[in-house]
Amino acid sequence: MDGVFGGRRMVSGDAIPPSPAARSRRVGGIRMAKKAKKGGRDSVVVTSKVKGFVRACKMICAGDLAAAVDGKVREMLKAAAGRAQANKRSTVRPQDL
């Protein structure tokens, strides 16, 4: 069972090469994490923690609340980074919030 794979000639006894899908999930022999499905943007808040906090207040959490909280936190952090930069600092401090 001779054949060619990836420019390399295979002969009987060679191991079967991994499928292209299997190769794409591995980088340098290390399995990589799957990418986010929605929007592709990483969240800066933990959805389960937001929901837990709301539930602890004896309230019900809307499905899109975590995304809204994430947006507000991003706005706050961006403004804080701008303030730190205006003060000629590269460190964002609590007082920048």
Short mmCIF file of the C-alpha atoms (twelve columns), coordinates in Angstrom:
data_MODEL
# 
_entry.id   MODEL 
# 
loop_
_atom_site.group_PDB 
_atom_site.id 
_atom_site.type_symbol 
_atom_site.label_atom_id 
_atom_site.label_alt_id 
_atom_site.label_comp_id 
_atom_site.label_asym_id 
_atom_site.label_seq_id 
_atom_site.Cartn_x 
_atom_site.Cartn_y 
_atom_site.Cartn_z 
_atom_site.pdbx_PDB_model_num 
ATOM 1  C CA . MET A 1  0.000   0.000  0.000  1 
ATOM 2  C CA . ASP A 2  2.257   2.725  -1.281 1 
ATOM 3  C CA . GLY A 3  1.084   6.317  -1.582 1 
ATOM 4  C CA . VAL A 4  2.024   9.959  -1.245 1 
ATOM 5  C CA . PHE A 5  1.038   12.128 1.691  1 
ATOM 6  C CA . GLY A 6  2.080   15.724 2.142  1 
ATOM 7  C CA . GLY A 7  4.917   15.453 -0.368 1 
ATOM 8  C CA . ARG A 8  6.378   12.448 1.468  1 
ATOM 9  C CA . ARG A 9  6.180   9.007  -0.009 1 
ATOM 10 C CA . MET A 10 4.582   6.471  2.298  1 
ATOM 11 C CA . VAL A 11 5.466   2.814  2.142  1 
ATOM 12 C CA . SER A 12 3.892   -0.191 3.779  1 
ATOM 13 C CA . GLY A 13 4.487   -0.202 7.505  1 
ATOM 14 C CA . ASP A 14 4.480   3.585  7.898  1 
ATOM 15 C CA . ALA A 15 2.132   4.879  10.542 1 
ATOM 16 C CA . ILE A 16 -1.072  6.427  9.270  1 
ATOM 17 C CA . PRO A 17 -0.667  10.211 9.406  1 
ATOM 18 C CA . PRO A 18 -3.124  12.194 11.526 1 
ATOM 19 C CA . SER A 19 -6.120  13.713 9.792  1 
ATOM 20 C CA . PRO A 20 -5.944  17.416 8.886  1 
ATOM 21 C CA . ALA A 21 -8.567  18.132 11.584 1 
ATOM 22 C CA . ALA A 22 -6.460  16.391 14.234 1 
ATOM 23 C CA . ARG A 23 -3.350  18.313 13.158 1 
ATOM 24 C CA . SER A 24 -5.166  21.671 13.347 1 
ATOM 25 C CA . ARG A 25 -6.095  21.093 16.999 1 
ATOM 26 C CA . ARG A 26 -2.500  20.485 17.983 1 
ATOM 27 C CA . VAL A 27 0.383   22.950 17.936 1 
ATOM 28 C CA . GLY A 28 3.822   21.561 18.665 1 
ATOM 29 C CA . GLY A 29 2.285   18.441 20.199 1 
ATOM 30 C CA . ILE A 30 0.217   20.509 22.670 1 
ATOM 31 C CA . ARG A 31 -3.567  20.400 22.495 1 
ATOM 32 C CA . MET A 32 -4.907  23.941 22.184 1 
ATOM 33 C CA . ALA A 33 -8.133  25.241 23.729 1 
ATOM 34 C CA . LYS A 34 -11.141 25.652 21.480 1 
ATOM 35 C CA . LYS A 35 -12.023 29.172 20.389 1 
ATOM 36 C CA . ALA A 36 -15.135 30.944 21.602 1 
ATOM 37 C CA . LYS A 37 -18.187 30.335 19.439 1 
ATOM 38 C CA . LYS A 38 -20.081 33.612 19.870 1 
ATOM 39 C CA . GLY A 39 -18.605 36.807 18.534 1 
ATOM 40 C CA . GLY A 40 -15.059 35.587 19.112 1 
ATOM 41 C CA . ARG A 41 -14.483 38.176 21.854 1 
ATOM 42 C CA . ASP A 42 -13.207 36.976 25.214 1 
ATOM 43 C CA . SER A 43 -15.156 38.130 28.235 1 
ATOM 44 C CA . VAL A 44 -13.471 39.990 31.081 1 
ATOM 45 C CA . VAL A 45 -16.157 38.857 33.532 1 
ATOM 46 C CA . VAL A 46 -17.086 35.346 34.622 1 
ATOM 47 C CA . THR A 47 -20.690 34.687 33.624 1 
ATOM 48 C CA . SER A 48 -21.308 32.129 36.366 1 
ATOM 49 C CA . LYS A 49 -20.081 34.580 39.010 1 
ATOM 50 C CA . VAL A 50 -22.377 37.333 37.700 1 
ATOM 51 C CA . LYS A 51 -25.328 34.947 37.760 1 
ATOM 52 C CA . GLY A 52 -24.371 33.728 41.246 1 
ATOM 53 C CA . PHE A 53 -24.205 37.280 42.565 1 
ATOM 54 C CA . VAL A 54 -27.631 38.121 41.134 1 
ATOM 55 C CA . ARG A 55 -29.119 34.915 42.552 1 
ATOM 56 C CA . ALA A 56 -27.630 35.724 45.966 1 
ATOM 57 C CA . CYS A 57 -29.638 38.961 45.813 1 
ATOM 58 C CA . LYS A 58 -32.761 36.783 45.346 1 
ATOM 59 C CA . MET A 59 -33.219 38.004 41.774 1 
ATOM 60 C CA . ILE A 60 -33.420 36.332 38.364 1 
ATOM 61 C CA . CYS A 61 -30.638 36.879 35.854 1 
ATOM 62 C CA . ALA A 62 -31.482 37.768 32.231 1 
ATOM 63 C CA . GLY A 63 -29.606 35.833 29.567 1 
ATOM 64 C CA . ASP A 64 -27.793 38.871 28.207 1 
ATOM 65 C CA . LEU A 65 -26.894 40.436 31.575 1 
ATOM 66 C CA . ALA A 66 -23.344 39.055 31.642 1 
ATOM 67 C CA . ALA A 67 -22.623 40.547 28.197 1 
ATOM 68 C CA . ALA A 68 -23.925 43.939 29.375 1 
ATOM 69 C CA . VAL A 69 -21.795 43.756 32.541 1 
ATOM 70 C CA . ASP A 70 -18.804 42.825 30.372 1 
ATOM 71 C CA . GLY A 71 -19.414 45.896 28.195 1 
ATOM 72 C CA . LYS A 72 -19.612 48.230 31.202 1 
ATOM 73 C CA . VAL A 73 -16.437 46.758 32.740 1 
ATOM 74 C CA . ARG A 74 -14.613 47.213 29.433 1 
ATOM 75 C CA . GLU A 75 -15.725 50.876 29.315 1 
ATOM 76 C CA . MET A 76 -14.518 51.414 32.890 1 
ATOM 77 C CA . LEU A 77 -11.158 49.785 32.226 1 
ATOM 78 C CA . LYS A 78 -10.642 51.724 29.003 1 
ATOM 79 C CA . ALA A 79 -11.365 55.016 30.802 1 
ATOM 80 C CA . ALA A 80 -9.063  54.032 33.676 1 
ATOM 81 C CA . ALA A 81 -6.265  53.179 31.231 1 
ATOM 82 C CA . GLY A 82 -6.747  56.582 29.564 1 
ATOM 83 C CA . ARG A 83 -6.532  58.346 32.915 1 
ATOM 84 C CA . ALA A 84 -3.356  56.480 33.851 1 
ATOM 85 C CA . GLN A 85 -1.844  57.332 30.475 1 
ATOM 86 C CA . ALA A 86 -2.787  61.006 30.903 1 
ATOM 87 C CA . ASN A 87 -0.931  60.938 34.227 1 
ATOM 88 C CA . LYS A 88 2.135   59.507 32.445 1 
ATOM 89 C CA . ARG A 89 1.819   56.114 34.140 1 
ATOM 90 C CA . SER A 90 1.837   52.653 32.591 1 
ATOM 91 C CA . THR A 91 0.095   51.136 35.618 1 
ATOM 92 C CA . VAL A 92 -3.676  51.341 36.021 1 
ATOM 93 C CA . ARG A 93 -4.448  51.902 39.706 1 
ATOM 94 C CA . PRO A 94 -7.725  51.604 41.654 1 
ATOM 95 C CA . GLN A 95 -8.009  55.387 41.890 1 
ATOM 96 C CA . ASP A 96 -8.151  55.498 38.053 1 
ATOM 97 C CA . LEU A 97 -11.563 53.882 38.229 1 
# 
